[in-house]
């Protein structure tokens, strides 16, 4: 039976949802590894909507994270609230500002952020079940807050950005600097993280790190 990899999406579009390149590369890497992607997202409003043509907020617009995430998943997606730890063998969070705006509010609150209840629930349940978890780009901030709040000593990366690394440190993480094509693996806690577009200048650079991350994540499944 194929391994089932949960993919938490946060909308559709780098500035207000999931980074589309990262999400698609993640789904492709899972499929190429012979595993099954189980896409999911919280059924909540986005923090705001960004006009990606001009990079500015779209006044008067509102969108739903689950509905927007369904665009990437081609409609094959679950409400995160319905997903249980027994449904999947591993979990991964692609990046994009949606991870820092919709899954949590790190984008506005920094180290004082809070995490969506259903996102935090599944991460905690996966960790308690010793099932591996991965995150790329800015999404490790979500893991940092959830695990740090439970005072779990852990290692992760968002690349080399000093200010973001310091914020993760305040939340209880040990940040490891990492080049874009590589990943950081915390074997004790079964965590895998990679910088992706925190550092990537080209899609191929993001892809190399994400593909390695997915391979390492699947390799941690018992």
N, C-alpha and C positions, 0 to 999 in steps of 0.2 A: 504494500500500500504506500502511495506517495506521501512524503512528509508534507504537512500542512503548515504554511508560513503565513501568519497573520500580518497584514500590512495596514497600519493605521494612517489613513489619509486625512488631510486637514482643509480640503477645499480644492480649487483648481486654478492655479496661477501663482507665480513666485511671490508676488507682493502681498497677497491676501489669503493664500491657500497653500496647497502642496506645490513644490517646485516640479513642474511637469516632466522635465528631463530626468530628474532624480527618481521620480515615481515610476516612469516607464522603464528606465534602466533596471530598477529594482525588480519590477514584474518580469522583465525579460530574463534577468539573471536567475530568478527563481524557476522559471519555466525551463531554461536551458539546463538547470541542475536536476531536472526530473522531479521537482517538487510542485506543489499546488499552492498558488497564492489565494489567500482568503482576505479580500479587501473589506475594510470596515471604516466607519467614521462616526463621530458623535452627531446626533440629530439636534443641532443647535444653530442659532444665527451666527454668521461671521461677525468678527469685531467691527469690520467695515468692508466696503468694496472699493478696490483700486482700479481705476482706468489704466490698464497696462500700456496703452498707447502713449500716454503722457506721464504716467507714474504718479498721478494725483488721485485723492479720494473722489469717488463719484457721488456727489451730493444727492440725497434722496433715494439711493438704491440700497436694497438689502437682499442678502442671499443666505441660503442654508448650507451649512458645511456638508451634510450628508448628500444633499441634492447635487451640489457642485462636485463633490468627490466622485459621484456616480458617473460623471463625464469621463474621468480617467479609467474607471473600472468597467466601462461599457455597460453600465447598469447592473453588473453582477457584484453587489455590495451589500453589507449587512449594517444595521444600526448597531453601533458599538455596545450599546446597553444590553443587547441580546447575546453577545459573544461570551462564552465561558472559557476558562483556562483549558478544560478538557477538549475543546473544539480544535485547538491548534497545538503544534509541536514547538513553534518558535514565533518570535514577534519582531517586526522591524518597523521603524518610523522614518520615512523619507523626510527631507527638510523642506525649505520654503518658509516664508514668513508666517504662513498659517500655523506651523508648529509652535511658533512663539507668540501668536496672536489669538488662535482659536483653541489649540490643545492646552495652552497655558497662556499667561499674559506676561511672559518674560520680556517681550518687546517693549512694554511700557513700564513694567515694575522691576525689571532686573532681578537681582537675587531675592527680592521680597515677593516674587511672583507666587501665584497659586495655579494649580493644575486642575483641569476639568475632572470632576469626580469619577466619571466612567473610565477615562484614560488612566488616572491614578490607580483605580481599582484593578484593571487588567494587568498593569505593570506589576503591581504588588503581588497579585495572584500568580503571575508567571514566575516572578522571582522566588516566591515561597515554594513553588512546585519544581524549582531548579530547572526551569526551561529557559533556553537562551533568548536574549533580547539584543537587538541591534538598533542603531540610530545613526543618521548621517546629517551632515551640514549643521544647522542650528538645533536640530531635534535632540541631540544629547543634553540640551538644557532641560528638557522635560524629564529625562532619566535622572539628571542631577538633583532636581528638586524633589522628586518622589523618593529616591533612595537616600538622599541626604536628610530628608525629614525623618526618616526611620533610622538615621545615624548608622547607615551601612557604609563602611569604608570601601571605596571603589575607584577605579581608574577609567578615564575616558578622554576623548579629544574633540575639539572643534577646529583643529588645525594649529594656527600660530597667533591668532589675534589676542593680544595681551589683555585688553579690557574685558573681553568675553571670558577668557580663561580665568581672570581674577573673580568675575561674578560667579562662575561655576565653583571656584574654590570656596567662596563665601557660603555656598549651598552645601558644601561637604564633599566635593569631588576632588580627586587628585588629577589635575590636568596634565596630559602628556602631549607635548608638541609633536606634530605629525605632518609629513608632506602629503600633498593631495592624492598621490597615487597609492598611498599605503593606508593602513588601518591600525587601530590599537585594540588589543584583545586583553580583557581581564578574565583570565580563565577561572579564577576562584569564584567570581560572581556571574560567569557566563555572559559577559557583555562584550559587544563588538561595536566600535564607532569609527567613522571616517569623515574627513573634512568636506569632500565633494565641493559644492559651489561656495563654501566659505573661502576656498582658495582657488578653485578651478578657473582657468581662463578659457578653456575649450571643453566641449561636451565629452571629448575623448578622455580628458584628464579626470573628469568626474566619474566617467564610466569605469575606468580602471580601478579606482578605489572602491566604488560601490560593488563591482563584480567580485572583488576579493573579499569584501565584507560579507556578502551573501554566502559565498563559499565557506568562509570561516564560521558563519552563523549556523549553517546546516551541519558543518562538521562537529559542532558542539552538542547536537541533539543526541540524547542517549537512547 
